[in-house]
Amino acid sequence: MKWDKIFDGTVAVYLIGASAAGLWWAADLTRQVTTLNGSTVTAERIATLETEVRNLGDSTRELKVSINDLVRELKRNN
């Protein structure tokens, strides 16, 4: 059996195409993993921001109560 009959042009084109597809898939997989790692950092940042916003909301409520108490005290003294 000669290799020419087994390994003809069609097989060569197929192997080149399959290799190119495999390399493209591997490169895309690397990009997806990088994106996933980036979104994990983003998720952590979002959680931190949510905590900060919650703390700001609490502080704002406390400030509002203090201002209302001050206004009541000023009205009472006048």
Residue frames relative to the residue before (quaternion, step in Angstrom):
aa qw qx qy qz dx dy dz
M 1.0000 0.0000 0.0000 0.0000 0.00 0.00 0.00
K 0.2761 -0.7639 0.5617 0.1572 3.56 -0.82 0.94
W 0.5573 -0.6194 0.4469 0.3257 3.52 -1.13 0.68
D 0.5575 0.6128 -0.3890 0.4029 3.58 1.14 -0.51
K 0.6760 0.4862 -0.3022 0.4640 3.59 1.00 -0.75
I 0.6940 0.4513 -0.2769 0.4879 3.60 1.04 -0.72
F 0.7914 0.2576 -0.1019 0.5449 3.54 0.87 -1.00
D 0.1020 0.8174 -0.5564 0.1092 3.57 0.37 1.23
G 0.7726 -0.3717 0.2529 0.4483 3.60 -1.27 -0.07
T 0.6330 0.5495 -0.3338 0.4312 3.56 1.01 -0.77
V 0.6556 0.4952 -0.3068 0.4804 3.57 0.97 -0.86
A 0.6312 0.5320 -0.3317 0.4567 3.60 0.99 -0.80
V 0.6610 0.4920 -0.3043 0.4779 3.59 0.91 -0.90
Y 0.6357 0.5265 -0.3244 0.4620 3.58 0.99 -0.83
L 0.6800 0.4897 -0.2966 0.4580 3.60 0.84 -0.94
I 0.6379 0.5074 -0.3276 0.4779 3.59 0.99 -0.77
G 0.6669 0.5002 -0.2985 0.4646 3.59 0.94 -0.90
A 0.6583 0.4980 -0.3097 0.4720 3.58 0.95 -0.85
S 0.6375 0.5180 -0.3293 0.4656 3.60 1.00 -0.76
A 0.6543 0.5043 -0.3098 0.4707 3.58 0.95 -0.89
A 0.6524 0.5052 -0.3148 0.4691 3.59 0.97 -0.84
G 0.6449 0.5223 -0.3183 0.4583 3.59 0.99 -0.80
L 0.6570 0.4967 -0.3050 0.4781 3.58 0.98 -0.82
W 0.6389 0.5159 -0.3246 0.4693 3.60 0.98 -0.82
W 0.6499 0.5168 -0.3129 0.4611 3.58 0.95 -0.90
A 0.6633 0.5022 -0.3088 0.4609 3.59 0.92 -0.91
A 0.6496 0.5033 -0.3190 0.4722 3.59 0.97 -0.81
D 0.6602 0.4951 -0.3083 0.4732 3.59 0.97 -0.82
L 0.6225 0.5348 -0.3378 0.4609 3.59 1.03 -0.72
T 0.6298 0.5244 -0.3254 0.4717 3.58 1.01 -0.80
R 0.6475 0.5092 -0.3143 0.4719 3.58 0.98 -0.84
Q 0.6617 0.5091 -0.3137 0.4523 3.58 0.96 -0.84
V 0.6400 0.5076 -0.3261 0.4758 3.59 1.00 -0.77
T 0.6367 0.5194 -0.3224 0.4701 3.57 1.00 -0.82
T 0.6514 0.5071 -0.3082 0.4729 3.57 0.96 -0.84
L 0.6459 0.5211 -0.3149 0.4606 3.57 0.98 -0.84
N 0.6495 0.4967 -0.3149 0.4820 3.58 0.97 -0.83
G 0.6428 0.5174 -0.3182 0.4668 3.58 1.01 -0.77
S 0.6791 0.4775 -0.3045 0.4670 3.58 0.95 -0.78
T 0.5657 0.5595 -0.3943 0.4598 3.60 1.17 -0.40
V 0.6383 0.5013 -0.3164 0.4912 3.56 0.99 -0.85
T 0.6370 0.5241 -0.3201 0.4659 3.56 0.99 -0.84
A 0.6433 0.5155 -0.3270 0.4621 3.61 0.95 -0.81
E 0.6447 0.5052 -0.3241 0.4735 3.58 1.00 -0.77
R 0.6429 0.5129 -0.3217 0.4691 3.58 1.00 -0.79
I 0.6372 0.5184 -0.3298 0.4652 3.58 0.98 -0.80
A 0.6457 0.5110 -0.3263 0.4642 3.60 0.95 -0.83
T 0.6434 0.5101 -0.3215 0.4717 3.58 0.99 -0.80
L 0.6613 0.5016 -0.3065 0.4660 3.58 0.94 -0.88
E 0.6223 0.5319 -0.3456 0.4586 3.60 1.00 -0.75
T 0.6469 0.5095 -0.3176 0.4702 3.58 0.98 -0.82
E 0.6621 0.5016 -0.3086 0.4634 3.58 0.93 -0.86
V 0.6464 0.5076 -0.3208 0.4707 3.58 0.98 -0.81
R 0.6300 0.5238 -0.3326 0.4669 3.58 1.00 -0.79
N 0.6583 0.4983 -0.3072 0.4732 3.59 0.96 -0.87
L 0.6397 0.5145 -0.3255 0.4691 3.59 0.99 -0.76
G 0.6311 0.5326 -0.3262 0.4600 3.56 1.02 -0.77
D 0.6508 0.5046 -0.3092 0.4757 3.56 0.99 -0.87
S 0.6632 0.5016 -0.3060 0.4637 3.58 0.93 -0.89
T 0.6358 0.5263 -0.3244 0.4621 3.57 1.02 -0.79
R 0.6409 0.5148 -0.3244 0.4680 3.59 0.97 -0.80
E 0.6521 0.5067 -0.3117 0.4700 3.57 0.95 -0.87
L 0.6474 0.5115 -0.3129 0.4705 3.58 0.98 -0.81
K 0.6414 0.5221 -0.3214 0.4613 3.57 0.98 -0.83
V 0.6442 0.5072 -0.3190 0.4754 3.59 0.96 -0.84
S 0.6559 0.5136 -0.3129 0.4562 3.59 0.94 -0.87
I 0.6500 0.5036 -0.3134 0.4750 3.59 0.98 -0.84
N 0.6498 0.5076 -0.3183 0.4678 3.59 0.94 -0.82
D 0.6355 0.5122 -0.3267 0.4765 3.59 1.01 -0.77
L 0.6519 0.5148 -0.3086 0.4635 3.58 0.96 -0.84
V 0.6461 0.5084 -0.3181 0.4721 3.58 0.98 -0.85
R 0.6487 0.5068 -0.3209 0.4683 3.61 0.93 -0.82
E 0.6558 0.5102 -0.3111 0.4613 3.56 0.97 -0.85
L 0.6582 0.4978 -0.3127 0.4704 3.59 0.97 -0.81
K 0.6451 0.5073 -0.3281 0.4678 3.61 0.98 -0.76
R 0.6511 0.5260 -0.3116 0.4498 3.57 1.01 -0.79
N 0.6971 0.4649 -0.2670 0.4760 3.61 1.03 -0.76
N 0.6739 0.4861 -0.3108 0.4615 3.62 1.11 -0.36
